[in-house]
């Protein structure tokens, strides 16, 4: 059966629509797309303040937890450990974080914000909060709370799921 050019175009258009409908229904794809756009905008806002999104994440995690070892900081800041180690050297040189040996054998390092780092983070925190406001504009307080609960529940659904090593 030979399709006319018009019929072929209709099939291509419908196939594209089906593909778009499929992508629209895949929640991980939609979350990834949203995350990509949110991170690009936040990174743009932070760079205007002289900070990268990766450094902001490190500082946010340390502000929340006070002190952390490199392995845990890498996990919570979502940065490869080798990349984090290089970044920490610069942050130490800039006087924003301290990297001290802790524990009995001295192999464990405790990473903390310096007072200067904490002040810098608190200045930048308003940029991140404004970003959250932009993302949730038009949401009621109840809707924002529900969204946070749904995201937390999705995270809990995946906890304990092992990831293959890269």
C-alpha positions as CSV (number, residue, x, y, z in Angstrom):
1,X,0.0,0.0,0.0
2,X,1.5,3.3,-1.1
3,X,0.6,6.2,1.1
4,X,0.2,9.6,-0.5
5,X,2.5,12.4,0.6
6,X,-0.3,13.8,2.7
7,X,-1.0,10.5,4.4
8,X,2.7,10.1,5.2
9,X,2.7,13.6,6.7
10,X,-0.4,12.8,8.8
11,X,1.3,9.6,10.1
12,X,4.5,11.6,11.0
13,X,2.4,14.2,12.8
14,X,0.4,11.7,14.7
15,X,3.5,9.8,15.7
16,X,5.0,13.0,17.0
17,X,1.9,13.7,18.9
18,X,2.0,10.2,20.4
19,X,5.6,10.7,21.3
20,X,4.8,14.0,22.9
21,X,1.9,12.5,24.8
22,X,4.2,9.8,26.0
23,X,6.8,12.3,27.2
24,X,4.1,14.4,28.9
25,X,2.9,11.3,30.9
26,X,6.4,10.2,32.1
27,X,6.8,11.8,35.5
28,X,10.6,11.4,35.8
29,X,11.0,13.1,32.4
30,X,8.9,16.0,33.4
31,X,10.7,16.3,36.7
32,X,14.0,16.2,34.9
33,X,12.9,18.9,32.5
34,X,11.6,21.0,35.4
35,X,14.8,20.5,37.3
36,X,17.0,21.4,34.3
37,X,15.1,24.7,33.8
38,X,15.0,25.5,37.5
39,X,18.7,24.9,37.9
40,X,19.6,27.0,34.8
41,X,17.6,29.9,36.2
42,X,19.1,29.5,39.7
43,X,22.6,29.2,38.3
44,X,22.0,32.4,36.3
45,X,20.8,34.3,39.4
46,X,23.7,33.0,41.5
47,X,26.3,33.8,38.9
48,X,25.1,37.3,39.0
49,X,26.1,37.3,42.6
50,X,29.5,35.7,41.9
51,X,28.6,32.2,43.0
52,X,27.9,28.9,41.2
53,X,25.0,26.6,41.9
54,X,27.5,23.9,43.1
55,X,29.1,26.1,45.6
56,X,25.7,27.3,46.8
57,X,24.6,23.6,47.3
58,X,27.8,22.9,49.3
59,X,27.2,26.0,51.5
60,X,23.5,25.2,51.9
61,X,24.2,21.7,53.1
62,X,26.9,22.9,55.5
63,X,24.6,25.6,56.8
64,X,22.0,23.0,57.5
65,X,24.2,20.3,59.1
66,X,27.0,22.4,60.7
67,X,29.8,19.9,59.9
68,X,30.1,17.0,57.5
69,X,32.6,14.6,56.1
70,X,33.5,14.7,52.5
71,X,31.7,11.6,51.5
72,X,28.4,12.7,53.0
73,X,28.8,16.2,51.7
74,X,29.3,14.9,48.2
75,X,26.1,12.9,48.5
76,X,23.9,15.6,49.9
77,X,25.4,18.3,47.6
78,X,25.0,16.0,44.6
79,X,28.7,16.5,43.5
80,X,31.2,13.8,42.6
81,X,33.6,13.3,45.5
82,X,36.7,14.1,43.4
83,X,35.1,17.3,42.0
84,X,34.0,18.3,45.6
85,X,37.6,17.8,46.9
86,X,38.9,20.3,44.3
87,X,36.1,22.7,45.0
88,X,36.8,22.5,48.8
89,X,40.4,23.5,48.3
90,X,39.3,26.7,46.6
91,X,36.6,27.4,49.2
92,X,39.2,26.9,52.0
93,X,41.6,29.3,50.2
94,X,38.8,31.8,49.9
95,X,38.1,31.5,53.6
96,X,34.5,30.2,53.2
97,X,35.0,26.7,54.6
98,X,37.3,24.9,57.0
99,X,38.5,21.4,56.5
100,X,39.8,19.9,59.7
101,X,40.9,16.4,60.6
102,X,38.6,14.7,63.1
103,X,38.3,11.3,64.7
104,X,40.9,9.1,66.3
105,X,43.0,8.3,63.3
106,X,42.9,11.6,61.6
107,X,41.7,10.2,58.3
108,X,38.2,11.7,58.6
109,X,37.8,15.4,57.7
110,X,35.1,17.6,59.1
111,X,34.0,20.3,56.7
112,X,32.4,23.4,58.2
113,X,31.4,26.9,57.1
114,X,33.6,29.7,58.4
115,X,31.9,32.7,59.9
116,X,32.7,34.5,56.6
117,X,31.2,31.6,54.6
118,X,28.1,31.6,56.8
119,X,27.6,35.3,56.2
120,X,28.1,34.9,52.4
121,X,25.7,32.0,52.3
122,X,23.0,34.0,54.2
123,X,23.4,36.8,51.7
124,X,22.9,34.4,48.8
125,X,20.1,32.5,50.5
126,X,17.7,35.3,49.6
127,X,18.5,34.7,45.9
128,X,17.5,31.0,46.3
129,X,14.3,31.9,48.2
130,X,13.3,34.3,45.5
131,X,13.9,31.5,43.0
132,X,11.6,29.2,45.0
133,X,9.0,32.0,45.0
134,X,9.2,32.3,41.2
135,X,8.8,28.6,40.8
136,X,5.7,28.4,43.0
137,X,4.1,31.6,42.0
138,X,0.3,31.2,42.0
139,X,0.4,28.2,44.4
140,X,-1.5,28.6,47.7
141,X,0.3,27.8,50.9
142,X,-1.7,24.5,51.0
143,X,-0.6,23.6,47.5
144,X,3.1,24.3,48.3
145,X,2.8,22.1,51.3
146,X,1.2,19.3,49.3
147,X,3.9,19.6,46.6
148,X,6.6,19.3,49.2
149,X,4.8,16.2,50.7
150,X,4.5,14.6,47.2
151,X,8.2,15.2,46.4
152,X,9.2,13.8,49.8
153,X,7.0,10.7,49.3
154,X,8.6,10.1,45.9
155,X,12.1,10.4,47.5
156,X,11.0,7.9,50.2
157,X,9.7,5.5,47.5
158,X,13.2,5.4,46.0
159,X,15.2,5.2,49.3
160,X,17.0,1.9,49.7
161,X,17.0,1.4,45.9
162,X,20.5,0.6,45.0
163,X,22.2,2.5,42.2
164,X,24.8,0.8,40.0
165,X,28.3,2.3,40.4
166,X,29.1,4.8,37.6
